Amino acid sequence: MPITRNPLAFPAGVTPGFNPNHIGARKCRWSGVPFGVNYCNVLNGKVGTMGGGAVGSLVSFKHGLLGPAIKASGYFYQAYTAFETYTIVQNEDFTFAGFFQLDVGDGGDCAIVSNNGGNNNNYGAAITINGDRFKLYFIGSIYAGPSATVLCPVGGSYFFIASWTAAYNGVSMLTVNLATGQQRTEFMGTGGFNMLGGAGGASGLGFGGNMPPGSIGHMMWSRSYLMWQEMQAWAQDPWSFWYPDV
């Protein structure tokens, strides 16, 4: 059955907020919500810095399932948005989560979200769309995936959580089909490879000037790891992170 939205979320519509007691809030570094054709970090109210050659062609709209979103309609779309620059700590835990719909047949292996969106090719991690599947990319190192079961078919609207810790040598991924409520989970091993650390670029949406050809909704990044039980609890109400009932 479809996901039941928090009554404070769209379309009833209130200003997004941040609940420090939410499952996903531990060590959260930014929580991005669409703001025109850009994104605003609700933790500090700052708007991201846009880059890429086709930024002027991005479209801001309200998607029936994703909610407020930005559409990148081209293939290997030349646009990204970046928030503050953070030093990337080697093998530090991380979690990415957000809403996404692939609008054409191939994601081009472009990043939905990364902790190094400023095109620094040495450090950090990103979640990309490879064909119609999710993939973890350690920037300057290796890929994990593409996923075997956590799929992102064309036209499907999804909430996803991807959480990694070096202790388990892999990323735990969960997706929720927003139309049906179906959940899929997968663990993608990264072996003994490391997430490299250093003075990374600005984190944000897209990487190296590319966004996948799809509709991108609310996104977040934290420096913490979520257990399966925590991910599944969050998936019962994906909107609760951005529209807290407090």
Residue pairs with C-beta under 8 A, 6 or more apart in sequence:
1 180
1 181
2 178
2 179
2 180
2 181
3 159
3 176
3 178
3 181
3 237
3 238
4 237
5 237
5 239
6 237
6 239
6 240
6 243
6 245
7 245
8 14
8 239
8 243
8 244
8 245
9 67
9 239
9 242
9 243
10 62
10 67
10 68
10 239
11 62
11 67
14 243
16 31
16 33
16 42
16 218
16 242
16 243
17 42
17 242
17 243
17 244
17 246
18 25
18 28
18 31
18 42
18 43
18 244
19 25
19 240
19 241
19 244
19 246
22 234
22 240
22 241
22 244
23 226
23 230
23 233
23 234
24 95
24 97
24 161
24 220
24 222
24 226
24 234
24 241
25 222
25 241
26 222
26 224
27 222
27 223
27 224
28 43
28 220
28 221
28 222
28 224
29 43
29 84
29 86
29 115
29 203
29 221
29 222
29 223
30 41
30 43
30 83
30 84
30 203
30 204
30 220
30 221
31 41
31 42
31 43
31 218
31 219
31 220
31 241
31 242
32 39
32 40
32 41
32 42
32 48
32 81
32 83
32 98
32 204
32 205
32 218
32 219
32 220
33 39
33 40
33 42
33 68
33 218
33 242
34 40
34 60
34 68
34 69
34 70
34 216
34 217
34 218
35 47
36 60
37 50
37 55
37 58
37 59
37 60
37 70
38 47
38 48
38 50
38 70
38 81
39 47
39 48
39 70
39 81
39 83
39 204
39 205
39 219
40 46
40 47
40 48
41 47
41 48
41 83
41 84
42 242
46 83
46 84
48 81
48 82
48 83
48 204
48 205
49 81
49 82
49 83
49 202
50 79
50 80
50 81
51 79
51 80
51 81
51 82
51 209
52 77
52 78
52 79
52 80
52 206
52 209
52 210
52 211
53 78
53 79
53 209
54 74
54 77
54 78
54 79
55 78
55 79
57 73
57 74
57 79
58 70
58 71
58 72
58 79
59 70
59 71
59 73
60 68
60 69
60 70
60 71
61 69
61 70
61 71
61 215
62 68
62 69
63 69
63 101
63 157
63 215
63 217
65 101
65 157
65 178
65 179
66 99
66 100
66 101
66 157
66 178
66 215
66 217
67 99
67 217
67 218
67 239
68 217
68 218
69 99
69 101
69 215
69 216
69 217
70 215
70 216
71 103
71 214
71 215
71 216
72 79
72 211
72 212
72 213
72 214
72 216
73 103
73 213
74 213
75 104
75 106
75 108
75 213
76 108
76 110
76 210
76 213
77 110
77 210
77 211
77 212
77 213
78 209
78 210
79 206
79 209
79 210
79 211
80 117
80 204
80 205
80 206
80 207
80 208
80 209
80 210
80 211
81 117
81 204
81 205
81 206
82 117
82 118
82 201
82 202
82 203
82 204
83 202
83 203
83 204
84 202
84 203
85 118
85 199
85 200
85 201
85 202
85 203
86 115
86 200
86 203
87 197
87 198
87 199
87 200
88 115
88 116
88 123
88 124
88 195
88 196
88 197
88 198
88 199
88 200
89 197
89 223
90 194
90 195
90 196
90 197
90 198
91 166
91 194
91 195
91 197
92 195
92 197
92 223
93 163
93 164
93 165
93 166
93 223
93 224
93 225
94 115
94 125
94 163
94 164
94 195
94 221
94 222
94 223
94 224
94 225
95 161
95 162
95 163
95 164
95 220
95 221
95 222
95 224
95 225
95 226
96 112
96 113
96 115
96 127
96 160
96 161
96 162
96 163
96 219
96 220
96 221
97 159
97 160
97 161
97 162
97 219
97 220
97 234
97 241
98 112
98 113
98 159
98 160
98 216
98 217
98 218
98 219
98 220
99 157
99 158
99 159
99 160
99 178
99 216
99 217
99 218
99 219
99 238
100 112
100 129
100 152
100 157
100 158
100 160
100 212
100 214
100 215
100 216
100 217
101 155
101 156
101 157
101 158
101 214
101 215
102 129
102 132
102 152
102 153
102 154
102 155
102 156
102 212
102 213
102 214
103 154
103 155
103 213
103 214
103 215
104 154
104 213
104 214
105 132
105 154
106 131
106 132
106 213
107 128
107 129
107 130
107 131
107 132
107 133
107 152
107 212
107 213
107 214
108 129
108 210
108 212
108 213
109 128
109 129
109 130
109 135
110 128
110 129
110 206
110 207
110 210
110 211
110 212
110 213
111 117
111 126
111 127
111 128
111 137
111 205
111 206
111 207
111 208
111 210
111 211
111 212
112 126
112 127
112 128
112 129
112 205
112 206
112 211
112 212
112 214
112 216
112 219
113 126
113 127
113 204
113 205
113 206
113 219
113 221
114 124
114 125
114 126
114 127
114 137
114 139
114 203
114 204
114 205
114 206
114 207
115 124
115 125
115 126
115 200
115 203
115 221
116 123
116 124
116 125
116 126
116 139
116 200
116 201
116 202
116 203
116 207
117 126
117 201
117 202
117 203
117 204
117 205
117 206
117 207
118 200
118 201
118 202
118 203
118 204
119 201
119 207
119 208
119 209
120 139
120 199
120 200
120 201
121 139
121 140
121 208
122 139
122 140
122 196
122 198
122 200
123 139
123 140
123 195
123 196
123 197
123 198
123 199
123 200
123 201
124 138
124 139
124 195
124 196
124 200
124 201
124 203
125 136
125 137
125 138
125 139
125 164
125 195
126 136
126 137
126 139
126 207
127 134
127 135
127 136
127 137
127 160
127 162
128 134
128 135
128 136
128 137
128 207
128 212
129 135
129 152
129 212
129 214
130 145
130 146
131 146
132 151
132 152
132 153
132 154
133 145
133 146
133 147
133 148
133 150
133 151
133 152
134 145
134 146
134 147
134 150
134 151
134 152
134 160
134 162
134 173
134 175
135 143
135 144
135 145
135 146
135 147
136 143
136 144
136 145
136 162
136 164
136 171
136 173
136 188
136 190
137 143
137 144
137 207
138 144
138 190
138 193
138 194
138 195
138 196
139 196
139 207
140 196
141 193
141 194
141 195
141 196
142 190
142 193
144 170
144 171
144 188
144 189
144 190
145 188
147 173
147 186
147 188
148 186
149 184
149 185
149 186
150 160
150 173
150 174
150 175
150 184
150 185
150 186
151 175
151 184
152 158
152 160
152 175
156 177
156 179
157 177
157 178
157 179
157 215
158 175
158 176
158 177
158 178
159 175
159 176
159 178
159 235
159 238
160 173
160 174
160 175
160 176
161 172
161 173
161 174
161 175
161 226
161 231
161 234
161 235
162 171
162 172
162 173
163 171
163 172
163 173
163 225
163 226
163 231
164 170
164 171
164 172
164 190
164 195
164 225
165 225
166 194
166 195
167 225
168 187
169 189
169 190
169 191
169 192
170 187
170 188
170 189
170 190
171 187
171 188
171 190
172 185
172 186
172 187
172 226
172 228
172 231
173 185
173 186
173 187
173 188
174 183
174 184
174 185
174 228
174 231
174 232
174 235
175 183
175 184
175 185
176 182
176 183
176 235
176 238
177 183
178 238
183 232
183 235
185 228
185 231
203 221
205 211
205 216
205 219
218 241
218 242
220 241
220 242
226 234
234 240
234 241
